[in-house]
């Protein structure tokens, strides 16, 4: 498996490349950040960051163009070929790093397979080796939307990595606060669950320092998903899930729907960060409660894999 040096990256290179490419992509218009304002909404022992989109016109226009291409029978894949103005670095012989074109958080990057692989396939050692290279330099939040029902918007396999701070006021990641309340997890004999999270999930610590290896990430991932009921000999389409990873822990959540009422949820929702399109959606989210929305889109503890 390729290491950062083999991919032409010295320690510290990736972060500096991300910063330089961000400046370039902003200057040429390839990077189109989405403006938001935000507020916090508390429910069920968790303080949720809720971002309200200020202007979705550009992204909705791009989404409509992509849908029109697909309806015309033309493949639409923003990662193949990728926009060279969004290219950051080669991570390995199988993966590369791109800027997220429509980012909400600064320096949000995508870890993308070079050749087409479907988002509805299990993650592999190659995926985690590439992620480990990114996490070694960025002590942030990595995540994966495992299929359409888990909030994936592109079919081409891609992990995502967001540097801190996720919260604009620089407060801790809401999910990290919930997991920290579990105390020392290193003595755990198997996956743990938080009493604060009322849906089917599993948590394991990552004890490797300063940053976990690809092998450790893969083993932890497989342990979590097996605990939740995933069957490796079945298609992942029967087991949509979200995966969230920091240098300290990994959590997996079993999904059943990509939205509740009009509110979409991807992995970041379970990190405690939700996105709404307008004030009407914000009012709906407050009326329902953000934890209730997560509970509705995730599988319950007793629901079978493959259920809808």
Residue pairs with C-beta under 8 A, 6 or more apart in sequence:
1 92
1 125
1 126
1 129
1 214
2 91
2 92
2 93
2 94
2 129
3 133
4 10
4 11
4 13
4 14
4 91
4 133
4 136
6 92
7 89
7 90
7 91
7 92
7 93
7 133
8 89
8 90
9 17
9 89
9 90
9 91
9 133
11 136
11 137
12 137
13 89
14 88
14 89
14 97
14 133
14 134
14 137
14 138
15 137
15 138
17 88
17 89
17 97
18 88
18 97
18 99
18 107
18 109
19 107
21 85
21 86
21 87
21 88
21 99
22 31
22 99
22 106
22 107
24 30
24 85
25 31
25 85
25 86
25 99
26 33
28 85
30 83
30 85
30 86
30 99
30 101
31 85
31 86
31 99
31 101
31 103
32 58
32 59
32 101
32 102
33 102
33 103
33 104
33 106
34 53
34 54
34 55
34 56
34 58
34 59
34 102
34 103
34 104
35 53
35 54
35 55
36 51
36 52
36 53
36 54
36 104
36 275
37 51
37 52
37 54
38 49
38 50
38 51
38 52
38 168
39 50
39 52
39 282
40 47
40 48
40 49
40 50
41 47
41 48
41 50
41 285
41 286
41 289
41 290
42 48
43 289
43 290
43 291
43 292
44 196
44 198
44 289
44 291
45 178
45 196
46 174
46 175
46 177
46 178
46 196
46 272
46 290
46 291
47 171
47 174
47 177
47 272
48 174
48 272
48 273
48 274
48 290
48 291
49 166
49 167
49 168
49 174
49 272
49 273
49 274
50 273
50 274
50 275
50 276
50 282
50 285
50 290
51 104
51 273
51 274
51 275
51 276
52 276
52 277
52 278
52 279
52 282
53 275
53 276
53 277
53 278
56 277
58 102
59 102
62 102
66 76
66 78
67 76
69 75
69 76
70 76
77 116
77 154
77 155
77 156
78 101
78 154
78 156
79 98
79 110
79 112
79 154
79 156
79 158
80 115
80 116
80 156
82 96
82 98
82 112
83 98
83 101
86 98
86 99
86 101
87 96
87 97
87 98
88 96
88 97
88 98
88 99
88 109
89 96
89 97
90 96
90 97
91 97
91 111
91 130
91 133
91 134
92 126
92 129
92 130
92 133
93 114
94 113
94 114
94 115
94 126
94 130
95 111
95 112
95 113
95 114
95 126
95 127
95 129
95 130
96 111
96 112
96 114
97 109
97 110
97 111
97 112
97 134
98 109
98 110
98 112
99 107
99 108
99 109
99 110
100 108
100 109
100 110
100 160
104 275
105 162
105 163
105 166
106 163
107 162
107 163
108 160
108 161
108 162
108 163
109 134
109 138
109 160
109 161
109 162
110 158
110 159
110 160
110 161
111 127
111 130
111 131
111 134
111 158
111 159
111 160
111 161
112 156
112 157
112 158
113 127
113 156
113 157
113 158
116 156
117 156
117 157
118 155
118 156
118 157
119 145
119 146
119 147
119 148
119 152
119 154
119 155
119 156
119 157
119 158
120 146
120 147
120 148
120 152
120 155
120 235
120 236
120 237
121 157
121 236
122 232
122 236
123 144
123 159
123 218
123 221
123 243
124 218
125 214
125 215
125 218
127 157
127 159
128 214
128 215
128 217
128 218
128 221
129 214
130 159
130 214
131 142
131 159
131 161
131 214
131 217
131 245
132 211
132 212
132 213
132 214
132 217
134 142
134 161
135 142
135 161
135 211
135 212
135 245
135 247
136 210
136 211
138 161
138 163
139 163
139 164
139 211
139 246
139 247
140 161
140 162
140 163
140 164
140 166
140 246
141 161
141 162
141 164
141 166
141 173
141 244
141 245
141 246
141 271
142 159
142 160
142 161
142 162
142 244
142 245
142 246
143 159
143 160
143 162
143 242
143 243
143 244
143 245
143 266
143 267
143 268
143 271
144 159
144 160
144 242
144 243
144 267
145 151
145 152
145 153
145 242
145 266
145 267
146 152
146 236
146 239
146 240
146 241
146 242
146 243
146 255
147 236
147 237
147 240
147 241
147 255
148 240
148 258
149 240
149 255
149 256
149 257
149 258
150 240
150 241
150 242
150 255
150 258
150 266
150 267
151 242
151 255
151 258
151 264
151 265
151 266
151 267
151 269
152 266
153 266
160 267
164 173
165 171
166 173
166 268
166 271
166 273
167 173
167 174
167 273
173 246
173 271
173 272
174 271
174 272
174 273
175 244
175 251
175 270
175 271
175 272
176 246
176 248
178 194
178 196
178 197
178 272
179 185
179 194
179 203
179 248
179 249
179 251
181 194
181 196
182 192
182 194
182 203
185 192
185 203
185 204
185 205
185 249
186 205
186 207
188 204
188 205
190 223
190 227
191 202
191 203
191 204
191 223
191 224
191 227
192 202
192 203
192 204
193 201
193 202
193 203
194 201
194 203
197 294
198 291
198 295
199 253
199 254
199 294
199 295
199 298
199 299
199 300
199 301
200 228
200 253
200 254
200 298
200 299
200 300
200 301
200 303
201 228
201 251
201 252
201 253
201 254
201 270
201 298
202 224
202 227
202 228
202 251
202 252
203 224
203 249
203 250
203 251
204 220
204 223
204 224
204 249
204 250
204 251
205 248
205 249
206 212
206 216
206 217
206 220
206 245
206 246
206 247
206 248
206 249
206 250
208 216
209 247
210 247
211 247
212 220
212 247
217 245
217 250
220 250
221 243
221 250
221 252
222 232
224 243
224 250
224 251
224 252
225 239
225 241
225 252
226 232
228 239
228 241
228 252
228 254
228 305
229 239
229 254
229 304
229 305
230 236
230 239
230 241
230 305
231 238
231 239
231 305
234 306
238 305
238 306
239 254
239 305
239 306
240 254
240 255
240 256
241 252
241 253
241 254
241 255
242 252
242 253
242 255
242 266
242 267
242 270
243 250
243 251
243 252
243 267
244 250
244 251
244 252
244 253
244 267
244 270
244 271
245 251
251 270
253 270
253 298
254 298
254 299
254 303
254 305
255 297
255 298
255 299
256 297
256 298
256 299
256 303
256 307
256 308
257 296
257 297
257 308
258 264
258 265
258 266
258 297
259 265
259 297
260 288
260 293
260 296
260 297
261 284
261 288
262 281
262 284
263 274
263 276
263 281
263 284
263 285
263 288
263 293
264 275
265 274
265 293
265 294
265 297
268 274
268 275
269 290
269 293
269 294
269 297
270 294
270 298
274 285
274 290
274 293
276 282
276 284
276 285
285 293
299 305
299 307
